[in-house]
Amino acid sequence: MLLAYAVLLLAVPFDIGLLRDLWFLPGVGVVGAIIANTSGTGGGVVFVPVFNALREWAMMDLQPLQVVGVSMAIQSFGMTMGALRWTDRLYHQPDPEPLNAIVRPRDFFLVALSVMAISVPVMLFTQRATAFDQHAVLMGYKAFSILLGIALIASTWTVNRERREKARLERIDILVLLLIAAPGGALTALFSVGIGELVALYLFIRHYPVLLCTGAACLISSVSVISGAIWHIQAGTMQWEVVLLAGPAAALGGFLARPIALWLGARRLKTLDGAWIVSSALYLLWLNR
């Protein structure tokens, strides 16, 4: 990752003066990556609202397509670090506490690879061959996110409160994940966030361990945003100053996220994740009303 950053620093054009003006972006990168990699939802749930707000406040004029591009590039650092950290945890799991379960590597990679087999091609096709009304899609997607976030909080404190986590991935859940992979890929192309959020929320609601829900979603998000960033580089929609400032900070946030998530514990983590998704969705709906 250091080598990738060094190559960017040497290869891409940037304005030193603009870097000074955007001094606050490393903080956004760290916070965004911590939230993204504790929940598995992808950094876009933070970066897209923040960059939209900065545009509205006339602090930084990033157009919607540029917001998606820089969000994917920043997440390429943050979500990759998070995916590496969670995958390391997969092979160094402690004995589970009561009501918790061990995650099988087979289940972890079955979720990630089966979803990516559909979502990544759909994302790449959406970027290159389709045109949607982004405003209408955003409204529908965020309204759906609100419902999922509320369902996550409700299930955490009711039906799943005293129930043991699922120790084995069920066939019905793989089928559902395959069904949401295609729309999740299309949403990721449009907003830089979508597939990770849907996978993590669904698995959380189904009461799988945090390692499976968050770790697999981080891995899916990492591969998705790296693949998706290529189109934005080719299309010239990257604001490299933003990426150069926030990218390393996002990697730091991705490194810190796993111990924070484990310290919070499953119940508090799910509650905070659901609350963030609902509040950020409501803010985006208000901003684009």
Phi and psi in degrees as a GROMACS rama.xvg file:
@    title "Ramachandran Plot"
@    xaxis  label "Phi"
@    yaxis  label "Psi"
@TYPE xy
-63.4582  -39.9324  LEU-2
-64.5257  -42.3468  LEU-3
-61.5861  -40.2826  ALA-4
-67.5848  -40.318  TYR-5
-62.6021  -39.6026  ALA-6
-63.1602  -43.4138  VAL-7
-60.1614  -45.8506  LEU-8
-60.0554  -34.9121  LEU-9
-85.5711  -26.3468  LEU-10
-100.713  -24.975  ALA-11
-102.9  150.893  VAL-12
-79.2896  142.764  PRO-13
-154.174  158.019  PHE-14
-106.037  115.42  ASP-15
-58.5909  -39.9474  ILE-16
-62.5492  -39.624  GLY-17
-68.3512  -35.0453  LEU-18
-58.8786  -41.1831  LEU-19
-66.1538  -38.5896  ARG-20
-67.2771  -28.6349  ASP-21
-101.458  34.4405  LEU-22
-56.8413  -24.5326  TRP-23
-80.2268  -11.1672  PHE-24
-65.3586  -33.7711  LEU-25
-55.4346  -37.9649  PRO-26
-62.4469  -41.2301  GLY-27
-62.2246  -40.2852  VAL-28
-63.0812  -43.5758  GLY-29
-64.639  -50.9563  VAL-30
-63.014  -43.9324  VAL-31
-61.4015  -42.3735  GLY-32
-70.6676  -34.8708  ALA-33
-63.0344  -47.7405  ILE-34
-62.0805  -44.0531  ILE-35
-64.3775  -41.0639  ALA-36
-91.6037  -10.4002  ASN-37
-81.9086  -27.0301  THR-38
-104.049  -23.1231  SER-39
80.2665  6.39809  GLY-40
-82.0391  -13.9084  THR-41
96.7431  144.52  GLY-42
-66.9569  -16.6219  GLY-43
-59.8185  -26.2384  GLY-44
-66.6683  -17.8563  VAL-45
-103.336  -50.3307  VAL-46
-65.0717  -41.4789  PHE-47
-63.079  -49.9436  VAL-48
-60.8941  -39.706  PRO-49
-65.4349  -47.313  VAL-50
-68.6791  -34.598  PHE-51
-62.9589  -42.5293  ASN-52
-65.0443  -41.0667  ALA-53
-62.9836  -34.9731  LEU-54
-68.6049  -42.0191  ARG-55
-64.5529  -33.0377  GLU-56
-88.6748  6.31962  TRP-57
61.0468  29.318  ALA-58
-91.184  -29.5533  MET-59
-156.927  121.06  MET-60
-94.7982  77.9288  ASP-61
-96.9215  124.955  LEU-62
-74.3542  159.616  GLN-63
-50.5835  -43.0011  PRO-64
-67.2645  -35.5181  LEU-65
-67.6527  -36.7245  GLN-66
-59.7407  -45.2319  VAL-67
-63.3173  -43.7282  VAL-68
-63.3998  -50.4002  GLY-69
-68.4419  -32.4802  VAL-70
-62.8035  -42.6466  SER-71
-64.167  -41.2624  MET-72
-67.138  -42.1688  ALA-73
-64.0682  -43.5883  ILE-74
-64.8167  -25.4765  GLN-75
-58.6853  -31.9007  SER-76
-83.6684  -49.7424  PHE-77
-69.1186  -47.7816  GLY-78
-71.4892  -29.7251  MET-79
-67.5384  -43.7237  THR-80
-61.1885  -44.0003  MET-81
-62.105  -41.2238  GLY-82
-63.59  -39.8396  ALA-83
-64.8355  -41.1745  LEU-84
-65.9257  -44.207  ARG-85
-70.0345  -35.1046  TRP-86
-67.4848  -36.9059  THR-87
-60.6089  -41.2656  ASP-88
-62.6688  -34.1875  ARG-89
-56.2883  -36.752  LEU-90
-96.9206  5.01714  TYR-91
-137.596  52.8804  HIS-92
-82.9128  133.284  GLN-93
-76.9695  173.121  PRO-94
-61.6282  134.071  ASP-95
-70.5464  147.247  PRO-96
-77.2993  168.213  GLU-97
-54.8328  137.299  PRO-98
76.2875  -5.96767  LEU-99
-96.1475  165.764  ASN-100
-136.601  154.777  ALA-101
-80.0154  142.268  ILE-102
-96.6231  127.751  VAL-103
-80.7541  132.946  ARG-104
-53.2704  -35.0426  PRO-105
-58.7057  -45.2963  ARG-106
-66.1761  -41.2541  ASP-107
-57.8352  -52.2504  PHE-108
-78.7588  -24.026  PHE-109
-65.2649  -44.0712  LEU-110
-61.0499  -51.7682  VAL-111
-63.5601  -49.0727  ALA-112
-72.737  -38.0204  LEU-113
-67.4309  -40.0386  SER-114
-66.5028  -47.2987  VAL-115
-63.6041  -30.6705  MET-116
-59.7567  -26.675  ALA-117
-103.424  -45.7417  ILE-118
-68.3968  -39.3921  SER-119
-67.4309  -48.5068  VAL-120
-59.1585  -38.9134  PRO-121
-64.6163  -40.5548  VAL-122
-61.5658  -47.8784  MET-123
-63.447  -39.4511  LEU-124
-65.9232  -42.8497  PHE-125
-60.9834  -41.4943  THR-126
-61.1783  -37.4388  GLN-127
-97.901  -23.6221  ARG-128
-127.567  -3.0487  ALA-129
-129.728  160.095  THR-130
-136.508  118.768  ALA-131
-112.733  160.844  PHE-132
-77.6601  97.6398  ASP-133
-58.617  -35.788  GLN-134
-62.8485  -46.3345  HIS-135
-66.0145  -41.683  ALA-136
-64.9132  -41.4817  VAL-137
-61.1411  -43.1873  LEU-138
-60.5613  -47.0812  MET-139
-65.8699  -43.4232  GLY-140
-64.3775  -44.3323  TYR-141
-71.7144  -32.6273  LYS-142
-62.251  -41.1827  ALA-143
-65.5563  -38.966  PHE-144
-62.0898  -37.8905  SER-145
-61.0514  -44.5586  ILE-146
-61.7683  -43.3544  LEU-147
-66.3146  -41.0717  LEU-148
-62.4932  -42.8082  GLY-149
-65.2482  -40.4105  ILE-150
-63.3484  -38.323  ALA-151
-63.1063  -48.1639  LEU-152
-63.3056  -44.1819  ILE-153
-63.0392  -46.4824  ALA-154
-66.8138  -33.5517  SER-155
-62.961  -37.0114  THR-156
-101.46  4.69099  TRP-157
-124.834  -94.2811  THR-158
-64.5696  -29.6596  VAL-159
-98.0551  0.998406  ASN-160
-62.2748  -45.4918  ARG-161
-115.692  19.7731  GLU-162
-99.7332  142.268  ARG-163
-69.4695  142.351  ARG-164
-63.6456  150.518  GLU-165
-70.0292  129.22  LYS-166
-91.8841  -19.1196  ALA-167
-132.978  140.534  ARG-168
-70.169  129.443  LEU-169
-91.8665  149.582  GLU-170
-61.3195  -37.3568  ARG-171
-62.0661  -33.4983  ILE-172
-71.6302  -36.0082  ASP-173
-62.5007  -42.1554  ILE-174
-62.0418  -43.2254  LEU-175
-64.8325  -42.2464  VAL-176
-62.3528  -37.1178  LEU-177
-66.4129  -33.5141  LEU-178
-69.3395  -36.0323  LEU-179
-87.2331  -7.61004  ILE-180
-64.4197  -42.3429  ALA-181
-66.756  -53.9242  ALA-182
-62.5631  -32.1339  PRO-183
-64.9041  -38.8297  GLY-184
-64.9413  -41.9548  GLY-185
-64.4423  -41.4205  ALA-186
-64.304  -38.4936  LEU-187
-63.226  -38.0465  THR-188
-62.1524  -36.6354  ALA-189
-83.0653  -34.8254  LEU-190
-127.769  -0.499932  PHE-191
69.3257  2.57217  SER-192
-143.792  145.478  VAL-193
165.329  -66.2841  GLY-194
-68.7844  -41.9204  ILE-195
-62.8918  -41.767  GLY-196
-63.1072  -45.4562  GLU-197
-66.6042  -42.8734  LEU-198
-64.8807  -47.9424  VAL-199
-62.4695  -46.3236  ALA-200
-62.2814  -44.5515  LEU-201
-61.9747  -46.9156  TYR-202
-67.5486  -35.7544  LEU-203
-60.6887  -47.4319  PHE-204
-62.4474  -35.9961  ILE-205
-77.0829  -3.19212  ARG-206
70.2722  46.3291  HIS-207
-90.1835  162.017  TYR-208
-60.0138  152.107  PRO-209
-56.1383  -38.9054  VAL-210
-58.5284  -42.7607  LEU-211
-71.4438  -46.5254  LEU-212
-63.1128  -53.3082  CYS-213
-78.8946  -44.5599  THR-214
-63.6126  -47.3781  GLY-215
-65.1308  -39.0097  ALA-216
-65.2465  -38.2281  ALA-217
-64.0632  -42.3119  CYS-218
-63.3212  -44.4086  LEU-219
-61.5181  -45.1962  ILE-220
-63.7158  -40.781  SER-221
-59.7028  -52.476  SER-222
-63.7018  -37.3727  VAL-223
-64.725  -48.3903  SER-224
-72.4108  -33.459  VAL-225
-63.5544  -44.3041  ILE-226
-64.9806  -41.4181  SER-227
-72.0748  -29.3023  GLY-228
-65.7902  -25.8353  ALA-229
-59.2603  -44.2299  ILE-230
-62.5062  -40.0383  TRP-231
-68.1136  -35.3267  HIS-232
-64.224  -44.6708  ILE-233
-64.8976  -34.8026  GLN-234
-82.5397  -8.9882  ALA-235
73.5929  29.5478  GLY-236
-98.9133  7.22908  THR-237
-82.1897  131.486  MET-238
-97.7217  94.4518  GLN-239
-65.0778  -29.5623  TRP-240
-58.4137  -40.306  GLU-241
-64.381  -44.7  VAL-242
-64.4887  -43.5864  VAL-243
-65.3225  -32.7283  LEU-244
-80.0964  -45.559  LEU-245
-88.6549  -21.6316  ALA-246
-59.9947  -55.3785  GLY-247
-62.2702  -36.1565  PRO-248
-64.2294  -38.1886  ALA-249
-65.1681  -36.4769  ALA-250
-62.3679  -41.0398  ALA-251
-62.489  -45.2019  LEU-252
-61.4547  -39.3999  GLY-253
-64.1408  -31.7313  GLY-254
-71.2448  -37.7848  PHE-255
-80.115  -18.1776  LEU-256
-66.4334  -41.5984  ALA-257
-60.9592  -50.6714  ARG-258
-62.4444  -32.3967  PRO-259
-65.1559  -44.2958  ILE-260
-62.3776  -42.151  ALA-261
-70.3163  -33.0985  LEU-262
-67.3958  -39.6786  TRP-263
-64.0057  -36.3705  LEU-264
85.4075  158.988  GLY-265
-60.147  -44.9966  ALA-266
-67.9993  -48.2123  ARG-267
-66.8642  -36.876  ARG-268
-63.2015  -46.9394  LEU-269
-63.0002  -39.7225  LYS-270
-64.6905  -46.0454  THR-271
-65.8049  -40.0704  LEU-272
-61.5795  -47.0696  ASP-273
-62.1261  -40.813  GLY-274
-65.6191  -40.7376  ALA-275
-64.9064  -44.6227  TRP-276
-62.1404  -43.1159  ILE-277
-66.1884  -46.6559  VAL-278
-67.8674  -41.647  SER-279
-67.9685  -35.2981  SER-280
-66.1034  -42.8921  ALA-281
-62.6306  -38.7969  LEU-282
-64.741  -43.5375  TYR-283
-65.3143  -38.847  LEU-284
-63.5765  -41.1875  LEU-285
-66.0584  -41.2908  TRP-286
-65.5942  -33.2926  LEU-287
-105.038  20.1073  ASN-288
